Amino acid sequence: MQEFPSVSVVIPSWNQGRFIDRTLLSILKQDYPGTIEIIVSDGGSTDETVEVLKKYNDRLIWWSARDKGFVDAVTKGVARATGEILAIQSSDDYYLPGAFRAMAAAFQEYPNASFISGGEYAIDLSGNVMSSSSPRGEITPRSILFQSIPPQHATFVKLRYFEETGGMRREVDMCADIDQWYRVAHLAPGHYIPDMLAVYQLHPDQRTATSDKWFPNLVKMVELCEQEPRYGQKFRLTDEERRNLYTYWEINWTGKRDMSLARPIAFSKLLGLLSYSPRTRRMILGTSINPVLKKLVPAGVVDALRPATAAASLYAKPNLDWWKV
């Protein structure tokens, strides 16, 4: 691979006009010697999105027409991609300075990696950093299920591997990006790098906060891969791993949507608590017993026991407004 490979960034878009200008500028202002192709696949937005896209008419490939959702938008965008490297960026998230150079350097360091993923900041609507993550090491099917999920907005994949999987699957629309990295990792491992590459925008309308499809879609992702020989022959869960993982997912993703629905599920697992893995036990206890204890223990005691690093205000704020300059 050349030192600065060509990159195609596909941006599926739908009524995120208040954010998409920032997304585009975070790409256009990258100090990257290689070719960057920007493809916006908009689903017929009715807000200011189209007006924003028109501003950059000669620097983008874009269209605005009704589609069948996220996977359909990405599929149409990828069909136009010509870069050696593919990135899929959400229209409300954006890149940090130097992200593309860091990606290129990583592919030079890990030439056999199918994809590269970096660190991310998550911000609220006021621009405050609410969390950050920067995993390390090789990305395998097992690491995706049990350790950390590569963030779509901070991931770059070799286009040939994306195409070899057949692209994103509508059957798992809610977790189609996770499913994509999961299948690619079966073909060849990816690799995390310590560089902070992107920013994830938190807001109330996200699918993460509103959908009840996360748990069943993740289960379907695993089951579909195990049924397909080219994936299932390379990696599959044991019965015990499956029991732990599915229990963890059911409680976790139900809780993200509505904690009052997750607590009864967690309580129902308490009788067999010791039969679960440490990670799943922590999820069961954290959802069922811990809320009860918090009601019994004075708030001051709980605050004193909480690790200092858990406070969002203690995160050192990076220059997240660099794209404005």
N, C-alpha and C positions, 0 to 999 in steps of 0.2 A: 504493500500500500504506500502511495506517495505521502510525503511529509504532511501536506495539507490537503486531504482528500475533499472532493466536492461534496456538498451537503444539501439535501433537500429537507426543508422544514414544512411539514403538513400541519395546517391549523384548522381543525374542525370548528365551526363557529355557529352560534345561534343566540342572538339577542344579548351579546356581551359588549355592546358598543361603548359602554363606559370604561371598559378595560382593554379593548383590543388595540388601541393606539399604543399603549404601553408595551404590549406584547410585540408588536411590529418593530417599534423603535429599539427594543432590547436585542433584536436580530440585526437590524440595519446598522446599528452603531457598534457592532462587534469589530474588534481589531483582528480580522482574520484574512490572511493572504489568499486562501482558497475561495472557490466559487460557492456562493450560498444562493440557493433557489428557494423562494418563499411561495407556498401554495396555500391559499385560503379557500376552504371548501365550506361555504356558508349555506345554511339550510333555509334561506329565504327570510332573514331577519327583518323585523318590522320596526326596530329601533334605529339608532344612528349608525349602526355598523356599516351599511353600504356607503354612507357619506365619508366615513373614515377610510374605507378601502379605496375610494375614488381619489383620495389625496395622494396615494402611493401607486397610482394606476400603472405607471411605467416601471415599477420596481417589484411588482407582484404578478403572480398568476392567480386570478381569483374569479369566482362566480357566486351568484346568490340565487338559489332555486330550491324548492322544497325537496327534502330528502327523507330517508327512513330512520334518521337518528344518527347517533355517534359513529357506529361501525360503518354505516353506509357513507357517511361524510368522509371518514378516513380512507375507505376503500377507493372512493372516487379521486381523492387527493393523491394517494400513492400511485394510482394508475398514470398520473402525469409526472411522477418523480423521475429524475434522471441522475441524481447524485449517487455517489458510491456509499454515502452514509445517509441514513434516514432518521429524522427526529419528528416526533408527533407532539406538538405543543398546544395546550389548551388556550383558548382565546381570552381567558382571564388570568393566566399565569405568565411568567416571563423569565428571561435569562439574566444572569449576572455577568458583569464584564469579564472577559477572558474565558468564558465558558467553552467557546469553540476551539480556542487554542489548547485548552486543557484536554479537551476530547481528543484532538489530533495527536497530542503528545502521548496520551494514554494508549492509543492504538499502536503507536510506535513502540511503546514499552511492552504492551501485551498484544503482539501481532496475531495471535491465535484466538483472541477474544471475539465472540460473536457480537457482543455489545458492551458499551461502557456506561456506567451510571455513577453520578456524583451526589454530593450533598445538597440539601435544600433547607430553606427557611420557610416557615408557614406564618403568614401575617393576617391580622384582622383588617376590617375595612378602614381603620384609622392608620394602618401601616405599622402597627406594633407587632414585634416578633413574638409569636405565641409559642413556638417550638422550633427546634432545628434537629436535623439528623444527618449523619455522615458515616454510613456503614463502611466496613473495610473487607477486603478479601475477594475470593472467587464467588461468582454467582452461579448456583446450581439449582436444579429443581427442588432439592431438599432445603437449601438455604432460603428459597423463596417461600416455601410452606412454613418453615419453622423458625426462621430468623428475621429477615427483613425483605420487604417488597420493593423492588426498584421503582422509584417514582417516575411516572411517565414524563413529567416535565423536565427531568434532569437525566434523561436516558437517550443515547445515540446508538443505533443498531446498523450493522452492515446490511445494506438493502438486499443482498443475495440471500441472507438468512431469513429475513422477513418474508421474501417471496417464496422461499423453500417451504415455509409452513403453510402457505396459501393465504396469508394475511389474517386479519382479525375475523373472529367468528361471531355471527349474530346470535348463535345459540346461547352465548354467555355475554350478552351485550353489556350487562352491568359491570363486569370485571374483565372486559375484553382486552384492556391493556395488560393486566396481570397475566391473563391467559396467554397473551402474545409472548411476553418475556419467559413465561414458564415453558412454553413449547420450544422457543429458540434455545433456551438453556439445555434442553434435551439433546439438541443437535451439536452444540458447542458451548462451553461455559462462557458467561460474561464476566466482567470484573468491575468492582467498585473502586473509585479513586477518592482521595480525601478532599479534593477541591469542591468548594461550594459552587454549584452550577446554576441553580434556579430558585425561583420564589413561587410558592404555592399560595394562592389567594383563598382565604376562608370567607364564606358568605352563606347566608341561610338557604339559598336556593340550590345548593349543590346536591348532586345525586347521593353523595355519601350521607347526607343528613336526612334525606327524605324517602329513600327507597327501601322496600322490604325484600328486594331481590338479591341482596348481596350474598347472604348465606346459601340459598339454593343455587345461585350461579357459580359460586366458588366450588361447591360440591360437584356440580356438573362439569366444571373445568377439569377436576382431578379424574372423575370417572370417564370422561370422553378420552382423555389422554391415555389412560390405562387400557381402554378398549382398542386403541389404535396401535398396532405392532411397533411402528417406528419409534413411538414414545414409550409404550408399555414395556417393551423389552429392555429399555435402558434404565427405567426407574418406576417403581411402584411401591405403595405403602404396605406395611404389614397390617394385619387386623388391629393390633394394639395402637399403632401410629394413627390409623384411620379413626379409631374411637376417640383418641385424645384430640386430634386435630379438629374433627367435626364438632365435638363438644365445645372446644375453645371458640371456634368460629360462630357457632350458634349463639352463644352467650354474648360474645364481643359485638357482633354486628347487630343483634337485636338491641343491645344496650346503647349503641350509637344512635339508633333511631328512637328508642323509647325505653328508658331504664325500668319503668314499671312493668314492662313485658319481659325483660331479661331476668329480673329477680326470681320469679317463680321457676324459671328454667334452672337457674343456679341452685336454688333451694332443693330442687328435685334430685340434684346430683350429690348432695351432701352425704347421704348414707354411704355411698361408695367412694368418698373423697380420696382415701388412701390408695385406691386402685388407679388413680390418674397420675400423669406425669407432673413434675413440679410446676411447669408453666400452666397447665390446665388447672391444677389445684389453686394456683394464685388467682386465676380468672374466676373460678367458682367462689372462692372466699371473698375476693374483692367486690363481687357483685351481690353476694347474699349476706354474709356476716358483717363485713366492714361497715356498711351503711347503718346497721343496727347499733354497732359499737359506737359510732360517731354520735348517735343520739344520746347514748348513755354517758359518754365521756365529755367533760367540759371543753368548749371550743378552744380555750387557751392551751389546754394540754395537747390537743390534736395539732395545733399550729406549732407548738414547741417541738413535737416529734417529727414534723414534716421536714424532709431534707431541704436545705436552703436552695439547692439547684432546681427545685420544682417550681419556684416562683418565676413566672414569665417575665417579670420586670427585671430580673437579674441577667437576662440575656444581653450580651453586648450587641448594640445595634450596628449592623454594617451599613454601608452606603447603598441603600436600596433604591434611592432616587437617581442613580447614576444616569439612567436613560433620559432624564430631563435636560442634561447638560448639552 
